[in-house]
Amino acid sequence: MDDPRRRVPRTDVLLADPRLAAAERMLGRTLVKAVVAQAQQQARAGEIDPEQVAEHAVAALPLSAASLRPVINATGVVVHTNLGRAPLSNAAIDAVVTASGATDVEFDLKTGRRARRGRGALTALDRAVPTAGGVHVVNNNAAALLLTAMALAPGKEIVVSRGELIEIGDGFRLPELMESTGAHIREVGTTNRTHLRDYAGALGPDTGFMLKVHPSNYHVTGFTSAVPVAELAELDAPLVVDIGSGLLTPHPLLPDEPDATTVLRDGADLVTASGDKLLGGPQAGLLFGKAELIERLRRHPAARALRVDKLTLAALEATLVGPPPPVALALEADVTALRARAERLAAQLPEAQAVDCIAAVGGGGAPTVQLPSAAVSLPESYAASLRTGTRAVVGRIEGGRCLLDLRTVAPDDDDALGDAVRACSS
């Protein structure tokens, strides 16, 4: 009897297929061979016909050599940490592509000499926050705090309110981060109430700096009190303020969210923030403050280990000087337009309804702010199928339904969203 496994095409024959040969040039031989081997194994196991091996291999090819998959964020969480936080603007994406080759990131083309690294991004930061005497960029906000502690408080005390000893993502805790530098945390006040006298009483020759942290991922209500930046700035010690979510100037939708411009104007000596949250740029730690303090941080030996690469610098500059990024567009989206989009999509899809809902800022920012939104509501069973579809879509489960919140879906993705839903229903 003829064993069908004998008819499974050889690897070299399959790799010669024009479609797979073209994929090899884009994705690399190792990855394409692995896909081919998987299709061959399916044929040997009797799951597909030997004649279908090439077709199945072509269909299984990934979009890129990286394992990361593009996702349509339909969760209604504008800055979703698990989905990569802020999506980049087209201007930032183009800047990353430009910077991916040889660039003048640290080179002056006019003089032929070494130049200030990332000068374009740093100049853009200067202009965005003119109240800062100097600016610096590291790889995330935790790195900004780490560098600050190493430069300003080696072996000294960092004075911070007990109500601001926060835990950030994945179990990392701010006091442990700071103490890893050799500094010591000096807790003042209580969990719910801290007064100016608490800070004043803790200051002394062992003080490195006072640290005020915006509790952006939670909100304590009731019998509470905290000391404003302007009052802390009157005390005789450097004041570092972690504003967290990266707002550079006041935003009308987020009145309780601190911004770098205002905090510096109120007297902070140094401000740290994230680049990939409300700013809408790449992951980065942003530092603003007095010129002499920024220079101390920039010249610290650890600054080299925490610096960002050329791709981040390019994306950051384009975010600052280019058109509004997706985060800004999502925050300011008109709810009437969102409802119209939801109704239009729902009318085209099986088992779908257009519903009003509430979106969130996310990313550890503005936890009490509710953003009116609109969604396409589907049976709950759609959620898993949408996540694992050819174009992954992540929604949220609410009230036993799968909601696809359009505040976080770009209008240009409506057709792709509809196609993904129809693929699940078929």
VOTIKOL-611464 format. One record per residue (C-alpha): residue in one letter; z, x, y. Coordinates in steps of 0.2 Angstrom, whole numbers, plus 2048, in hexadecimal, padded with zeros to 3 digits. Layout:
aZXY;...
END
This chain:
m800800800;d7FC806812;d80C80A81B;p80A80382D;r815812833;r80681D82F;r7FD81483D;v80981984B;p800823857;r805836859;t80E83B868;d80084686F;v7F383886D;l7FF82C876;l802839884;a7EF83A886;d7EE82888B;p7E882889D;r7F781C8A2;l80482789A;a7FC8378A0;a7FD8308B2;a80F82C8AF;e81383D8A9;r80D8448BA;m8188398C3;l8278388B8;g8278488AE;r82384C89C;t83484A895;l83783989B;v826832896;k82883A884;a839831882;v831821887;v82282487A;a82F82986D;q83881986F;a82880E86D;q82381885E;q834815856;q83280285A;a822803850;r82A80C841;a8387FF841;g82B7F1840;e8307EA851;i81E7EC858;d80D7EF851;p807802850;e7F97FD85B;q8057F7869;v80E80786B;a80480D87A;e8067FC883;h8187FB880;a81B80D886;v811809896;a81B7F9899;a82C803896;l8288118A3;p8358118B1;l8308108C3;s8378218C7;a83E8308BF;a85082B8C4;s85A81F8BB;l85F8158CA;r8568048CB;p8527FB8DB;v85D7EB8DD;i85B7DC8E8;n86C7D98EF;a86F7C68EF;t8827C78EF;g8847C3901;v88F7D3903;v8867DC911;v88D7ED90D;h88F7ED8FA;t8977FD8F4;n8917FB8E2;l87F7F88E7;g87F8088F2;r886801902;a87A801911;p8677FF90C;l85D80B917;s851805924;n83E809922;a840816930;a84E81F926;i84481E916;d83582691E;a840833926;v847837915;v83683990E;t83184591C;a84084F919;s83E850907;g832860909;a83486F913;t83B86A924;d842872934;v85486C930;e85B87D935;f84C88693D;d84588694E;l83288694D;k82F88B95F;t83A89B95E;g83989F94B;r84B8A094A;r85A897942;a85F88794B;r86E87B94B;r86E87293A;g86A85F93C;r86986094F;g85E850950;a86B846947;l87A84E951;t87184A961;a86E83895C;l881836958;d88583E969;r87A831971;a881823967;v89382796B;p89382F97D;t8A682E97E;a8A783C971;g8A884E976;g8A1854966;v89A84D955;h899853943;v89384C933;v89984F921;n895846911;n8A1837912;n8B083091C;a8BC83790F;a8B4848912;a8B7846924;l8C9842922;l8CB851915;l8C385D922;t8CE857930;a8DE85A925;m8D886B920;a8D4870932;l8E286893C;a8F1866930;p8F1874923;g90387491D;k90886892A;e90C85692B;i90084792E;v909839936;v903828930;s90A81692F;r90F81091E;g904801920;e8F580C921;l8F7816911;i8E880E90A;e8DF80F8F9;i8CC8118FA;g8BF80E8ED;d8C28138DA;g8D48168DC;f8D48248E9;r8E28238F5;l8E282A906;p8F3833906;e8EF83C8F6;l8DE8418FE;m8E784890D;e8F5851903;s8E88598F8;t8E4864907;g8F686B908;a8FB85F916;h90A854914;i90A841918;r91883C924;e91A829922;v92081F930;g92480C933;t9247FF925;t9167F791B;n9147E9928;r91B7EF938;t919800941;h91F804953;l91B81295F;r92D81895D;d92A81B94B;y91B82794F;a92582F95D;g934833952;a92983B945;l921848950;g92685A951;p92186C94E;d91B86893D;t90F85A942;g8FD85D93F;f8F684D946;m8F983A946;l8EE83093C;k8E981E93F;v8DF815931;h8D6805933;p8DB7FA924;s8C97F4923;n8C97EE911;y8D87E2912;h8E27D891F;v8F57D6920;t8FA7C692A;g90B7C092F;f91A7CA936;t9107DA93A;s90D7E6948;a9037F694A;v902802959;p8F1802963;v8E7812964;a8EA813977;e8FD813975;l8FD820967;a8F182B972;e90082D97E;l90A837972;d90A84A971;a90084C961;p8EE84C95C;l8E883A957;v8DB83894A;v8D5826947;d8CB821937;i8C181293C;g8B981192B;s8AA80692B;g8A0810938;l89E804947;l89980F955;t89A802963;p8A27F0964;h8997E395A;p89B7D0960;l89C7CA94E;l8AA7D6949;p8B67D5957;d8C57DD94D;e8BB7EB946;p8BE7FB950;d8B0806956;a8AE81895A;t8AA81696C;t8B980B971;v8C5815966;l8C082596F;r8C281D980;d8D381797B;g8D8829979;a8D582E967;d8D2841965;l8C883F955;v8BF83094C;t8B983093B;a8AD823934;s8A081F926;g88D820928;d88881491A;k89280591F;l8907FB930;l885809937;g879805929;g874817926;p876823917;q887829910;a88F83491C;g89F838925;l89E837937;l8AA841943;f8AB83E956;g8B8845961;k8BD85396D;a8B186196D;e8BE86F969;l8C486495A;i8B3861953;e8AF874955;r8BF87894B;l8B986C93D;r8A787393E;r8AD88593C;h8B988292E;p8B488A91E;a8B4879914;a8A8872920;r89A87B917;a89F873906;l89F86190E;r88F862918;v881856916;d86F85A910;k85F85891A;l85B847912;t86C840919;l86984892A;a85784092B;a85D82F926;l86C82F931;e861834940;a85482793D;t86281A93B;l86981E94C;v85981F955;g84E81394B;p84D80094A;p85C7F6944;p8607FA932;p8627EC925;v8747EB927;a8737E6939;l8657DA935;a86F7D2927;l87F7D0933;e8757C8941;a86A7BD936;d8687AB93C;v87079F930;t862792934;a85579E92F;l85F7A291F;r86078F91B;a84D78D91D;r84A79C912;a856795905;e84E784905;r83C78B904;l8417968F5;a84B7888EC;a83C77C8ED;q8317888E4;l83E78C8D6;p8447838C6;e85677D8C6;a8597848D8;q86277C8E7;a8647828F9;v8767838FE;d88178990C;c88D797908;i8977A590F;a8927B890F;a89D7C7912;v89C7D791C;g8A27E290D;g8A47F590B;g8B67F4911;g8B27ED922;a8B77DD92B;p8C07D591C;t8C47C5925;v8B37C292C;q8A97B4924;l8967B3927;p88E7A2925;s87F7A491A;a87379A90E;a86F79D8FC;v8647988ED;s8707908E0;l86B7928CE;p87478E8BD;e88179C8BA;s8767A28AB;y8697A98B6;a8757B78BC;a8747C28AD;s8617C08AB;l85E7C48BE;r8687D48BC;t85E7DA8AE;g84D7D48B3;t83E7DF8B7;r8447DE8CA;a8577DE8C9;v85F7D18D4;v8727D08D6;g8797C08DC;r88B7B98DB;i8947AC8D0;e89C79E8DA;g8A178D8D5;g89978F8C4;r8887938CC;c87E7A38CF;l87B7A48E2;l86E7AF8E9;d8747B18FB;l8667B5907;r8707BD915;t86E7CD90B;v85C7CA905;a84F7D1911;p8427C3915;d8347CF90E;d83D7CE8FD;d83C7BB8FB;d82D7BB8F1;a8347C88E5;l8447BE8E4;g83A7AE8DF;d8307B88D2;a8407BE8CA;v8477AD8C9;r8377A68C1;a8377B48B5;c8487AF8AF;s84479D8AD;s8347A18A3;
END
